[in-house]
Amino acid sequence: MKKSLVLAMAMALGVSATAFAANPFSDVPAGHWAYASVSKLAAAGIVDGYPDGTFKGDNLMTRYEMAQIVAKAYAKGGIGSDDKLMAEFADELDNLGVRVAKLEKKADNVKITGQARFSYKDGEAMSVGDKEKFYSAELRTRLYLSGAINDDWSYGAMLQNTQQLNTNAQESETAFRRAFVKGNIGGATVTAGRQAFTIGEGYVADLTGDAVKVDFGNKLKTTLFAGRFDSVGYGNQNEGDYIYNDKATVYGAVLNYDFNKKLYTEAGFYAQEANDDMEEQQIYTLGLGYKFDKNIRLYGEYQKADKSMSEVLYGGPSSDFGDDGWAATLTYKGAKPSDVGSWGAYATYYNQSGAVILDSICELEDYFAYPEEGLKGYEVGVGYTVAKNVVANVAYYDIDNKDYSSDDDSAKMLWSTVTFTF
């Protein structure tokens, strides 16, 4: 069978002589009787040429080559499953289907996506009456990997590179920030390994570390977790400086219940185990959220610790440090990377003692000389999708220390980011 007989395929697809794309083959001139049909089929991805850009329509075709054309045409919806062509090449199509299925399964088994974020921070921090200007320019690149293990289990990972752009030292850090398996066991979803997750709005815990997390339930959603997390809690005083506890064992439980499509509540319990520098820390939270419509949402949360931060750090009570707090966030819409022109805005207010913060979402926490004293202030932000998969964000922070005002710690910051998703 000559290859030029693909004209029959073009007729089966309803290709007209005037509906065709530019001819991709050098040996099929515009005056050729099969020009329109061959060009249309090539544009549709049903026929392929040779590496030298020719079609070679006079060549004889094997049954397997013809079966490939039939399979592609069927996938494009050009022929039905009861067509005589399908019956004629049933054996070849069966073999082709097995081979294609294996290739597709292998190709889809591992997926890689990514994100590149340019950010610039410009702010001012005050400690004991002394103002200090700070700024930073950073490029953070993340590669996300996911792969299917079987029908019930999958693997996920995230490789992150951070480059400080405002220094001549070319500071750069690359690490696997996430590497975990996730699967279903008895109706529950289990995630085990190095992972990141935010409980509630992240006022108390925005966690990254090595942990096991179990999620289950429909109306009453429950999350249980335990693990060792990065930069959680505070170490004791060391030569006059307060230091982070780089690794801390934390476990907890969170319950989320939707009363209806608008009103929902969330209750949580967190516990950080004692170590050489600090006492055990337990935190209880109760939050209430309301969705006014599909665009506007308000969430507020009260937090209470079993002891003040001075008890956690020094083992004794102190009136300078409280043991409770609250925070609230109002959000409007949201910038979607795939929707050009979409935008969103938010506002968050913090009034939290250090005793109810394990690892805050507030970007200013690290700029305080004494972060264990808690947060009091606000942040506002807006995001806009300037192009497909390109989102620009601007946020402003104005935060003071909550519990030890005599130090007059405060900080203000403007944070601008542009995020590219690929």
N, C-alpha and C positions, 0 to 999 in steps of 0.2 A: 504494500500500500504506500503510495507516494505521500510525502509530507504535505503536499499542496492540498490534499483531501481534507485538511482542517477547515476548508471552506464549508464543508457539511456541518462541522461543529458551529461555525459562525451562524449558519442558517438556523440551527437548533436553538441558538441563543437569541435569535431575533435581531441579528446585527444588520443594519441597513447600509447601503452603499455610501451614504452621506454622513453617517455617524461614526467617525473614526478619529483617532489621535494621530499625531505626526509619526511617520513611518520610522521605526527604529532599525530596520534591516537594510543594508546597502544593496543586497541583491534582489530586493522587491521594489522596483521603481514605481512611480506614481501611476504609470499607465498600465501596470500589470492587472490582470483580471481579478486577482485575489488580494489586491492592495488594501482595500477597505476592511475586509474581514480579518486579514492577518494583523493589521495595525490595531484593530479594536481588541482582538484577542490578546495581543502583546500588552496593550495598556491595562487590560483586566488581569494580567498575571497568569493567563491560562497557557500560553505558549512561550517558550524561551528560545533565544537564538544561541549561536555559538560564540565562543570568546572573541572571535575576529569580527563580530558584528554582522554576520550573515545568517540567513534563515535556512538556506539549502533545501528549498521546497521540492526539488526533484529527487532527493534521497529517499530510499526506502525506509519505512518505520518498522520497528519491532512492535509486537503486540504490547509489550510492557510500556513502551513510549506512548502508544496510543492510550493505554489505560491511565497513564499519568495525566494526559489531557482531559480524559473523561472525568477523573477524580477531581481535578481543579475546577472543571465546569460545573460539576455537581455541587461543590462547595460554594461556588458563586451563585447558586440557585438557578442556573441556566437550564438544567435538565432534571426531570423527576426520577424518583427511585424505581419507577416501573418502566422507564425508557428502555428500548431495545438495546441501546448501547450499554446500559448497565448490566443487562442480562448477558450480552455477548462477551463482556470482559469481566465477568463475575470472579473467575479464579484469580486473574491478575489484580483486580481491585482488592480482593481479600488479602492477598500478600502485601500489596501496597499499604492497605489500611493498618496491618500489623506493624509494618516498618515505620510508618508515619506516627502511629500512636506511641511507639517506643521513643522515637526522637522527640516528639512533643513533650512526653512525660519527663524525659531527661532534661530538656531545655527549660521547662517550667519548674523543675525541682528546686533550683536555687535562683533567687531574685536579688538583685542589688539595686538599691536606690540611694540617693544622697541629698545632702544639704550643705550649702556654703553660706556662712553668715558673716558679713562685715559689720563691725560694731564700733561705736565711738562713745566713750563716757567722758563727761566734763563736769566736775563738781567741786564742792568745797566742804571740808570736814572741820569741825571745831572740837577740840579736846582741852578741857581745863582753861578755856578762854583763848587758846591759840588756834588761829585759823590756818588751815593748810589746803592749798589748791591741789587737785589731782586730775589726771586725765589718762586715758588708755585707748589705744587703737588695736583692734584684734581681728584676726581672721580665724574663724572656727569652721572646720570642715568635718562633716560626718558621713560615713558610709554605712548604710544599713544592709545587713545580709539576713535573708530568711530562706529556710529550706524545709521541705517536707520529709519527715522521717518515715511516717506511714499515715494511714487514714486518721489516726488519733493524736499523733505527736508531731511537733515541728521544732526547729531550731532557729534561734535568733541571735544576732550579734550586732554590735555597733562599734566601729573603729573611729576614733576621734583624734584629729590633729588640731592643735591650737598654736597660732603664731602671734606673738606680740609685735605689732607693726610700729610702735612708737619707741623703739629702742634699737641701737646699732648692734646690740649683742646677738641679734637674730634668734631670740629665744623661741624655741619650738618644743612642743611635747606631743608625742603620739602614744596612744594606749588603747587597748580594748576596754571600753567603758561598759560594755554589756556583752554577755555570752551566756545564754540560758537555753533550756529546753522547756517546752510548754505542751501540755496534753490533758486529756480528760480521763478521770478516774472516778467511776461511780457517780456520775452526774456533776462532779466538781472539776474546775479547771485549776491545774497545778502548774506553777511557774517556778523553776528551780535553777539557781545559778546567779551570775552577776547580772543585776537588773536595776532598773530605775522606775520608781512609781511615786505618785503624789497622792496622799490620802486627803480626801476632802478638797479644799482649795489650796492646801499646802501651807497653811498658816503655822501648823505645828511640825509637820514632817514632809519634806521634799527629799526623798531618800534615794541613795545610790549605794549599792553594796552587794555582798554575797548573801543571798537569802532564799527562803522558801516561802511562797505566797500561794494561798488557796482561796479561790473565789467560788461561791455557790449561792443558789437561791434565785428566785424570780421576783416575786413581789417584795419579799424581804431579802435584800442582797447582803451577803456577808463576806467579809475579807478577813482572813487570818494570816499573819506573817511573823517571821522570826529570822534574824540574821545579824551579820556584822556590817555596819554601814560606815561610810566615809564622813569625816568632819561632823560628827554628831556629838553634842554636849561640849563641855569646856573642861580643860585640865585645871589643876590648882595653880596657884601663883608660883612662878619659876623665875627667880632673880628679878622680881618686879614686873614681869610680863605675864599676861594671861595667854594661854596656848590652847588650841583646839585638841580634843582627843581624837586622833586620826582614825581610830577604829573603836566603835562602841557596839555592844550587843544590845539590840532593841527587839522587842516583840510586842504584838498588839492585836487588836480586833476592832473592826469597824462594821457597823450595821447601817444600812441605807434602806429607807422605806418610802415608797411613793404612795401618798394618800390618793392622789388623782393625777391628771395630766399637768397640773399646775403646782400643787403643793407637795413638798417632800421634806424629809428630815434625815439627819445623819448623827449617829452617836459613835464615839470612839474611845478606846483605851490604849494607852501607850506606856511602856515601861522600859527604862534604860537601866541595865544592871550596874551595880556598884563596881568600882575598880580602885586602884591605889590612890587615885586623886579625888574621887568624888563618891558621894552616897548614891544609893538607888534613887531613881527619879520616876515617879508615876504621874501620868497626866490623863485627865478625863475631859472629853469634849462633847458638846451638844449643839448641833446646828440646825437651822431652818432655812429652806429655800423656797422661792416663789417665782414661777414663770408667768409674767404678765401676759405675754404673747410669744410668738416664735422669735421675736427680736430682743426682748428685754427680760433680764433675769436678775434677781437679787438674792444673795446668800449671806447670812450672818451666823457667827459661831462664838459660843462662850467656852473658855478653857479654864480648868482648875487643876492645880498641882497638889500633891500630897505634902509638899514642903516648899519653902522659899529657896531661892538660889543660894542664899548665904548658908542655909542648912545643907544644901547639896554640896557646896564647895568647902565649907568650914565646919560642918557638923553642929552649928549653933544658930539660934534664931537671930534675926536682925530686922529692925523696922525699916531699914533702907531698901530692902528687896521684897517685892510682893510675891504672891503665889497664884495669881489668876490673870485673866485678860480676855479680850474679845477682838474680833476683826470682822469686817464685812466688805463685800465686793458687789458692785453694780456693773453689769455688762450690757452692751448694746450691739446687736448684730455680731459681725466678725469678718475679717478679711480672709477670703478663701483663695488659695494659690491658683486654682483652676478657673476662677471667675474674675476676669479683668474688670476693675472698677468697683469690686466689692470692698466694703470697709467695715470697721468696727471700732468701738471705744469702750473703755472701762475706767472705773475708779475704785480704789481700795483704801480703807482706813484701818490702821493698826493701833491697838492699845493693849499691848501684851507685856507681861513681866517675862524676864528671862527664864523663869522656871517652867513656862509652858511652851518653850521653843526648843525643839531638838535640832532642826535645820530649816530655817525660814526660807520662803520663796523671795523675800525682800532682797533686792540686789545691793542694798546699802549696808546690810548687817556687818559685812567684813571691814567696813571703813570706820567703825567705832573703836575707840581705844578699849572700852569695856563693854563688849556686846552682851555679856551676861546680865546687864542691867535692863534689858528689854527694849521694846520699840514703841514709839508713839508718834504718829504722823500719817501722811497719806502719799499715795502715788496715783497718777493718772496717765493714761496712754491712749494712743490711736494708731490703727493700722490700716493700710490701703494697698490693694493689689494693683501695682503700676503696669504690669505686663503679666502674661501667663507664666505662672510659677515664680514670680518675682514680687515679694511683699516688703513694703517699707513700714517701719514702726518707729514711733517717737514716744518716749515716756519721761515724765518728770517726777522726781522724788523730793519730799521734804520731811525728814524724819528726825526726831529727837530721842534721847534716852528717856525711858519712862520712870525708872525707880530711883535714880541717883542724880537728881537734878543739880546738885551742888557742883558736879563736875562740868555742867553746862555742855555736855556732848550733844552735837547735832550735826546733820549732814544734809546737803542738797546736791542733786545731780540731774543732768539731762543726758538721757541715753538714747542714741539713734542707731538703728540697725537696718540693714537690707539683707533679706534672706532669699537665696536662689535654691529652688527645689528641683531635683532632676532624678 
